[in-house]
Amino acid sequence: MPTSSKGTKKTVAKPSSHIKIKINGCWHNFEPERDITPTMTLSYLLREKLGYTGLKVSCDEGGCGACTVILDGKAILSCMMLAVAANGHEILTIEGLEKNDPVVEAFAEQCEPGYGTALQCGICTPGFVMSTKALLNENPIPTMAEVKEALSGHICRCGCYAGIAQAVTHASEKIARKGDVS
């Protein structure tokens, strides 16, 4: 073992043989090659291996936003990230949101004349909700231009964009009333 100039032994750090990821508040340990392969995407790990089926994989190419999760407070496309790259990070999926979360409530309640619903078939909904959550955590009172920018990577095949934007506005209002930014 290497020694320092004073004759004491140095500790050489071994590379970690496990991958640790905090998902919805709980740490998970994975063994490389057994639990996670080098080419496994984060979306595959979360959905297929761990059963977080609220996360949707629609295009699997980073073009639709359906697989959006929050990584260390930022919205990311989980189909575009390798699971091994999440080592040491914190991930929040839609299952990790409280049932009375203002964003979840606003999307569920949205159905106004002139705007319509924020959810129809539901494939895109978890991604929109997670991007909205990340946006409102960072900017609780966004302008419509900021909302459009934050959600610009998402596709809703049912065309519910007006309702989705209105749901974001209502979620912002709910957060302001509750004083709840988390």
LOMAR-772393 format. One record per residue (C-alpha): residue in three letters; residue number from 1; y, z, x. Coordinates in Angstrom, 1 decimal, always signed. Example, Ala and Ser with C-alpha at 12.3 -4.5 7.8 and 13.67 -1.06 7.14 Angstrom:
BEGIN
['ala'; 1; [-4.5; +7.8; +12.3]]
['ser'; 2; [-1.1; +7.1; +13.7]]
***
This chain:
BEGIN
['met'; 1; [+0.0; +0.0; +0.0]]
['pro'; 2; [+3.5; -0.8; +1.3]]
['thr'; 3; [+5.5; +2.1; +2.7]]
['ser'; 4; [+9.2; +2.6; +2.9]]
['ser'; 5; [+11.1; +3.3; +6.1]]
['lys'; 6; [+10.8; +7.0; +5.4]]
['gly'; 7; [+7.0; +6.8; +5.3]]
['thr'; 8; [+6.7; +7.3; +1.5]]
['lys'; 9; [+4.5; +5.0; -0.6]]
['lys'; 10; [+6.2; +2.4; -2.8]]
['thr'; 11; [+4.9; +1.8; -6.2]]
['val'; 12; [+4.3; -1.9; -6.8]]
['ala'; 13; [+4.6; -2.8; -10.5]]
['lys'; 14; [+1.7; -4.7; -11.9]]
['pro'; 15; [+2.5; -7.4; -14.4]]
['ser'; 16; [+1.7; -6.3; -17.9]]
['ser'; 17; [-1.6; -7.5; -19.2]]
['his'; 18; [-0.6; -7.0; -22.8]]
['ile'; 19; [+2.1; -8.5; -24.9]]
['lys'; 20; [+4.0; -6.0; -27.1]]
['ile'; 21; [+6.1; -7.2; -30.1]]
['lys'; 22; [+7.8; -5.0; -32.6]]
['ile'; 23; [+7.3; -6.6; -36.0]]
['asn'; 24; [+9.0; -5.1; -39.1]]
['gly'; 25; [+9.5; -1.8; -37.3]]
['cys'; 26; [+5.9; -1.4; -35.9]]
['trp'; 27; [+4.9; -2.2; -32.3]]
['his'; 28; [+1.9; -4.5; -32.0]]
['asn'; 29; [-0.1; -5.0; -28.8]]
['phe'; 30; [-1.8; -8.3; -28.1]]
['glu'; 31; [-4.2; -9.3; -25.3]]
['pro'; 32; [-3.4; -12.7; -23.8]]
['glu'; 33; [-6.2; -15.3; -24.3]]
['arg'; 34; [-7.9; -13.0; -26.8]]
['asp'; 35; [-5.2; -12.4; -29.4]]
['ile'; 36; [-2.5; -14.9; -28.2]]
['thr'; 37; [-3.0; -18.2; -26.4]]
['pro'; 38; [-0.2; -19.6; -24.1]]
['thr'; 39; [+0.5; -22.4; -26.6]]
['met'; 40; [+0.4; -20.3; -29.9]]
['thr'; 41; [+3.7; -20.4; -31.8]]
['leu'; 42; [+5.3; -17.3; -33.1]]
['ser'; 43; [+5.0; -18.7; -36.7]]
['tyr'; 44; [+1.2; -19.1; -36.2]]
['leu'; 45; [+0.8; -15.5; -34.9]]
['leu'; 46; [+2.9; -14.0; -37.7]]
['arg'; 47; [+1.4; -16.0; -40.6]]
['glu'; 48; [-2.2; -16.9; -39.6]]
['lys'; 49; [-3.1; -14.0; -37.3]]
['leu'; 50; [-1.1; -11.1; -38.9]]
['gly'; 51; [-0.9; -12.2; -42.5]]
['tyr'; 52; [+2.9; -12.3; -42.9]]
['thr'; 53; [+2.6; -15.1; -45.5]]
['gly'; 54; [+6.1; -14.7; -46.7]]
['leu'; 55; [+7.0; -16.8; -43.7]]
['lys'; 56; [+6.5; -20.4; -44.6]]
['val'; 57; [+5.6; -23.3; -42.3]]
['ser'; 58; [+6.7; -26.5; -43.8]]
['cys'; 59; [+7.5; -29.1; -41.1]]
['asp'; 60; [+6.3; -27.2; -38.0]]
['glu'; 61; [+8.8; -29.1; -36.0]]
['gly'; 62; [+12.0; -27.0; -36.3]]
['gly'; 63; [+13.6; -29.3; -38.8]]
['cys'; 64; [+13.5; -27.4; -42.1]]
['gly'; 65; [+14.2; -23.7; -41.5]]
['ala'; 66; [+11.4; -22.4; -43.7]]
['cys'; 67; [+9.9; -20.4; -40.9]]
['thr'; 68; [+13.1; -18.5; -40.0]]
['val'; 69; [+12.7; -14.9; -38.9]]
['ile'; 70; [+15.1; -12.5; -37.2]]
['leu'; 71; [+14.6; -11.9; -33.5]]
['asp'; 72; [+16.7; -9.1; -32.0]]
['gly'; 73; [+19.3; -9.6; -34.8]]
['lys'; 74; [+19.5; -13.4; -34.6]]
['ala'; 75; [+17.9; -16.0; -37.0]]
['ile'; 76; [+15.4; -18.1; -35.1]]
['leu'; 77; [+12.8; -20.8; -36.1]]
['ser'; 78; [+9.5; -19.2; -35.4]]
['cys'; 79; [+7.7; -22.5; -35.2]]
['met'; 80; [+9.8; -23.4; -32.2]]
['met'; 81; [+9.1; -20.2; -30.2]]
['leu'; 82; [+5.9; -19.4; -28.3]]
['ala'; 83; [+4.4; -16.1; -29.3]]
['val'; 84; [+4.2; -14.9; -25.7]]
['ala'; 85; [+8.0; -15.4; -25.4]]
['ala'; 86; [+8.4; -12.7; -28.1]]
['asn'; 87; [+7.0; -10.0; -25.7]]
['gly'; 88; [+9.2; -6.9; -25.8]]
['his'; 89; [+11.3; -8.2; -28.7]]
['glu'; 90; [+11.9; -7.1; -32.2]]
['ile'; 91; [+11.1; -9.4; -35.1]]
['leu'; 92; [+11.9; -9.0; -38.8]]
['thr'; 93; [+10.1; -11.1; -41.4]]
['ile'; 94; [+10.9; -11.3; -45.1]]
['glu'; 95; [+8.2; -8.7; -45.7]]
['gly'; 96; [+10.2; -6.2; -43.6]]
['leu'; 97; [+13.2; -6.3; -45.9]]
['glu'; 98; [+13.6; -3.6; -48.5]]
['lys'; 99; [+12.8; -4.6; -52.1]]
['asn'; 100; [+16.4; -3.6; -53.1]]
['asp'; 101; [+18.0; -5.4; -50.1]]
['pro'; 102; [+21.2; -7.0; -51.3]]
['val'; 103; [+20.3; -10.4; -50.0]]
['val'; 104; [+16.9; -10.4; -51.8]]
['glu'; 105; [+18.5; -9.2; -55.0]]
['ala'; 106; [+21.3; -11.8; -54.9]]
['phe'; 107; [+18.8; -14.6; -54.4]]
['ala'; 108; [+16.5; -13.3; -57.2]]
['glu'; 109; [+19.4; -12.9; -59.6]]
['gln'; 110; [+21.2; -16.2; -58.9]]
['cys'; 111; [+21.3; -18.4; -62.0]]
['glu'; 112; [+24.8; -19.3; -63.0]]
['pro'; 113; [+26.1; -22.3; -65.0]]
['gly'; 114; [+27.6; -24.7; -62.5]]
['tyr'; 115; [+25.6; -23.3; -59.6]]
['gly'; 116; [+22.1; -23.0; -60.8]]
['thr'; 117; [+19.3; -21.1; -59.2]]
['ala'; 118; [+18.9; -20.1; -55.6]]
['leu'; 119; [+15.1; -20.5; -55.9]]
['gln'; 120; [+12.9; -23.0; -57.5]]
['cys'; 121; [+9.6; -23.9; -55.8]]
['gly'; 122; [+10.2; -21.0; -53.2]]
['ile'; 123; [+9.0; -22.8; -50.0]]
['cys'; 124; [+12.5; -22.6; -48.4]]
['thr'; 125; [+13.5; -19.3; -49.9]]
['pro'; 126; [+12.3; -16.9; -47.2]]
['gly'; 127; [+14.0; -18.9; -44.5]]
['phe'; 128; [+17.3; -19.0; -46.4]]
['val'; 129; [+17.0; -15.3; -47.1]]
['met'; 130; [+16.4; -14.4; -43.4]]
['ser'; 131; [+19.3; -16.6; -42.2]]
['thr'; 132; [+21.5; -15.1; -44.8]]
['lys'; 133; [+20.5; -11.6; -43.7]]
['ala'; 134; [+21.2; -12.4; -40.1]]
['leu'; 135; [+24.6; -14.0; -41.0]]
['leu'; 136; [+25.7; -11.0; -43.2]]
['asn'; 137; [+24.6; -8.5; -40.6]]
['glu'; 138; [+26.9; -10.2; -38.1]]
['asn'; 139; [+29.6; -11.3; -40.5]]
['pro'; 140; [+29.6; -9.4; -43.9]]
['ile'; 141; [+32.3; -11.5; -45.4]]
['pro'; 142; [+31.8; -15.1; -44.3]]
['thr'; 143; [+33.9; -18.0; -45.4]]
['met'; 144; [+32.1; -20.8; -47.3]]
['ala'; 145; [+32.4; -22.9; -44.1]]
['glu'; 146; [+30.6; -20.1; -42.1]]
['val'; 147; [+27.9; -19.9; -44.8]]
['lys'; 148; [+27.3; -23.7; -44.6]]
['glu'; 149; [+27.1; -23.6; -40.8]]
['ala'; 150; [+24.7; -20.7; -40.8]]
['leu'; 151; [+22.4; -22.4; -43.3]]
['ser'; 152; [+22.8; -25.9; -42.0]]
['gly'; 153; [+19.4; -26.1; -40.4]]
['his'; 154; [+17.6; -25.5; -43.7]]
['ile'; 155; [+16.2; -28.0; -46.2]]
['cys'; 156; [+15.7; -27.3; -49.9]]
['arg'; 157; [+13.7; -30.1; -51.3]]
['cys'; 158; [+14.5; -28.9; -54.8]]
['gly'; 159; [+18.3; -29.3; -54.1]]
['cys'; 160; [+19.3; -25.7; -54.9]]
['tyr'; 161; [+22.1; -25.7; -52.3]]
['ala'; 162; [+24.9; -24.7; -54.7]]
['gly'; 163; [+22.9; -21.8; -56.0]]
['ile'; 164; [+21.9; -20.7; -52.5]]
['ala'; 165; [+25.5; -20.7; -51.3]]
['gln'; 166; [+26.5; -18.7; -54.4]]
['ala'; 167; [+23.7; -16.2; -53.7]]
['val'; 168; [+25.0; -15.7; -50.2]]
['thr'; 169; [+28.5; -15.0; -51.7]]
['his'; 170; [+27.0; -12.5; -54.2]]
['ala'; 171; [+25.0; -10.8; -51.4]]
['ser'; 172; [+28.2; -10.4; -49.4]]
['glu'; 173; [+29.8; -8.9; -52.4]]
['lys'; 174; [+26.9; -6.5; -53.0]]
['ile'; 175; [+27.0; -5.4; -49.3]]
['ala'; 176; [+30.7; -4.8; -49.6]]
['arg'; 177; [+30.3; -2.7; -52.7]]
['lys'; 178; [+27.5; -0.6; -51.1]]
['gly'; 179; [+29.0; -0.5; -47.6]]
['asp'; 180; [+25.5; -1.5; -46.5]]
['val'; 181; [+25.3; -3.5; -43.4]]
['ser'; 182; [+21.9; -3.1; -41.7]]
***
